[in-house]
């Protein structure tokens, strides 16, 4: 009888354990692989690096797979070869899920952008 309760508790704990979603895994990979260093913390891009947030997933998957295979449309894009080479297909799926469904995360934390170095703009 005791074994039954232990199995019941373990099964319940297993079923209720929070599984990380593809979006959350993609977010972690985006930052861990340094994507934010060039493409921005919000995937907003810059004058030199393209915006990635809310792009179509098929497009992003194709681009990352091409980079992984050493294919680029311009010399400027070749910088991505090093970053994409180590990605698995699962990583590509997760990162593109994150970027395609990107949403700005609101927080009660202080936002430095609102008051840069204590100067109120």
C-alpha positions in Angstrom: 0.0 0.0 0.0 2.9 2.4 0.8 4.4 1.7 -2.6 1.1 2.7 -4.2 1.1 6.1 -2.5 4.8 6.7 -3.4 4.0 5.9 -7.0 1.0 8.1 -6.9 3.0 11.0 -5.5 5.8 10.6 -8.0 3.4 10.3 -10.9 1.6 13.4 -9.7 4.8 15.3 -9.3 5.9 14.2 -12.8 2.7 15.3 -14.4 2.6 18.7 -12.7 6.3 19.5 -13.3 6.5 22.6 -15.5 7.9 21.7 -18.9 9.8 24.4 -20.6 8.0 25.4 -23.8 9.6 25.8 -27.2 9.2 29.6 -26.8 11.0 29.5 -23.4 13.8 27.2 -24.8 14.2 29.5 -27.8 14.4 32.6 -25.5 17.2 30.9 -23.5 19.0 29.9 -26.7 18.7 33.3 -28.2 20.6 34.9 -25.3 22.9 32.0 -24.6 24.2 32.0 -28.2 24.8 35.7 -28.3 22.0 36.6 -30.8 21.0 39.6 -28.7 24.5 41.0 -29.0 23.8 41.9 -32.6 20.1 41.6 -33.2 19.1 43.3 -29.9 17.5 42.1 -26.7 14.1 42.5 -28.3 15.1 41.1 -31.7 14.7 44.7 -33.0 17.9 44.7 -35.0 19.9 47.8 -35.9 21.1 49.6 -38.9 23.6 46.8 -39.6 21.8 43.7 -38.3 18.3 42.7 -39.4 15.2 42.7 -37.2 14.2 39.2 -36.3 11.2 39.6 -33.9 7.9 38.6 -35.4 9.2 37.4 -38.7 7.7 34.3 -40.4 9.0 31.1 -38.9 9.5 29.4 -42.3 11.7 32.3 -43.4 13.8 32.2 -40.2 14.2 28.4 -40.3 15.4 28.6 -43.9 17.9 31.3 -43.2 19.3 29.5 -40.2 19.5 26.2 -42.1 21.3 27.9 -44.9 23.8 29.6 -42.5 24.3 26.2 -40.8 25.2 24.7 -44.3 27.5 27.6 -45.2 25.1 29.4 -47.6 24.7 33.1 -47.5 23.3 35.7 -49.9 25.9 38.4 -49.1 29.3 38.5 -47.6 27.9 40.4 -44.6 25.7 37.4 -43.8 28.7 35.0 -43.6 29.2 36.1 -40.0 26.2 33.9 -39.1 28.0 30.6 -40.2 29.9 30.4 -36.9 26.7 30.9 -34.8 24.5 28.6 -36.8 26.9 25.7 -37.2 26.4 24.4 -33.7 22.6 24.6 -33.7 20.6 21.4 -33.9 17.3 21.3 -35.8 15.5 21.4 -32.4 17.5 24.5 -31.5 16.5 26.1 -34.8 12.9 25.2 -34.2 12.9 26.7 -30.7 14.8 29.9 -31.6 12.5 30.6 -34.5 9.4 29.8 -32.3 10.6 32.4 -29.9 11.3 35.0 -32.5 8.1 34.4 -34.5 6.0 34.7 -31.4 8.1 37.4 -29.7 6.2 39.6 -27.2 7.6 42.3 -25.0 7.8 41.2 -21.5 6.4 43.7 -19.0 7.9 43.9 -15.6 7.7 46.1 -12.5 11.5 46.3 -12.5 13.1 49.7 -13.1 13.7 50.3 -16.8 17.1 52.0 -17.3 16.0 53.2 -20.7 13.4 55.4 -19.0 15.9 57.3 -17.0 19.4 57.0 -18.5 22.0 57.8 -15.8 19.5 59.6 -13.7 18.7 62.2 -16.4 15.0 62.6 -17.1 14.5 63.2 -20.8 
